[in-house]
Amino acid sequence: MKTLFINTLLFLAGACLIISLFLFINRGYIFARILEHGFAATNIMPLVTPLIVLWLGICISLLYKKMQSKQKEKKK
C-alpha cells in the first residue's frame, strides 16, 4: 500500500512537470523576456506554482509517513 501511494505521488509529480515544461517551452518567447527583463517581467508563476504546491504536498506526506513509522517503532 505504501509503495502504491508513493508511486501515485511520483506519477502525478511527473505528469505536472511534463505539462508545465510543455507549456513553458510552448511559450518560447519567455526565455528572451527573462534574459531582457528578468523573472519579474514574465508570467512564470502560474506555471511554477502547481509544481511548488505538488512538491510541498509530497514532502509533507512523506514526512508524515516517516513520523508514523517512528511512532510505531517506539511503541514496540
MOPEUR-V842947 format. One record per residue. N is the residue number from 0. RES is the residue in one letter. SS is DSSP state (H for helix, E for strand, L for the rest). PHI is phi in radians with two decimals (999 if undefined). D_FIRST is the distance of its C-alpha to the first C-alpha in whole Angstrom. Layout:
[[N/RES/SS/PHI/D_FIRST] [N/RES/SS/PHI/D_FIRST]]
This chain:
[[0/M/L/999/0] [1/K/H/-1.12/4] [2/T/H/-1.19/6] [3/L/H/-1.11/5] [4/F/H/-1.09/6] [5/I/H/-1.16/9] [6/N/H/-1.11/10] [7/T/H/-1.10/11] [8/L/H/-1.09/13] [9/L/H/-1.14/14] [10/F/H/-1.10/15] [11/L/H/-1.11/17] [12/A/H/-1.12/19] [13/G/H/-1.12/20] [14/A/H/-1.11/21] [15/C/H/-1.11/23] [16/L/H/-1.12/24] [17/I/H/-1.13/26] [18/I/H/-1.10/27] [19/S/H/-1.12/29] [20/L/H/-1.13/30] [21/F/H/-1.07/32] [22/L/H/-1.13/33] [23/F/H/-1.16/34] [24/I/H/-1.25/36] [25/N/H/-1.08/37] [26/R/L/-1.73/39] [27/G/L/-1.02/41] [28/Y/H/-1.12/44] [29/I/H/-1.10/42] [30/F/H/-1.11/42] [31/A/H/-1.12/46] [32/R/H/-1.18/46] [33/I/H/-1.13/43] [34/L/H/-1.15/46] [35/E/H/-1.35/49] [36/H/H/-2.01/48] [37/G/L/1.55/45] [38/F/H/-1.20/41] [39/A/H/-1.14/43] [40/A/H/-1.50/45] [41/T/L/-1.82/42] [42/N/L/-1.67/39] [43/I/L/-1.57/36] [44/M/H/-1.08/34] [45/P/H/-1.06/33] [46/L/H/-1.45/31] [47/V/H/-1.50/30] [48/T/H/-0.99/29] [49/P/H/-1.05/26] [50/L/H/-1.14/25] [51/I/H/-1.09/25] [52/V/H/-1.10/24] [53/L/H/-1.12/20] [54/W/H/-1.18/20] [55/L/H/-1.12/21] [56/G/H/-1.08/18] [57/I/H/-1.10/16] [58/C/H/-1.09/18] [59/I/H/-1.12/18] [60/S/H/-1.16/14] [61/L/H/-1.16/14] [62/L/H/-1.12/17] [63/Y/H/-1.11/15] [64/K/H/-1.09/12] [65/K/H/-1.14/15] [66/M/H/-1.12/17] [67/Q/H/-1.10/15] [68/S/H/-1.16/14] [69/K/H/-1.16/18] [70/Q/H/-1.17/19] [71/K/H/-1.13/17] [72/E/H/-1.15/19] [73/K/H/-1.18/22] [74/K/H/-1.20/22] [75/K/L/-1.27/22]]
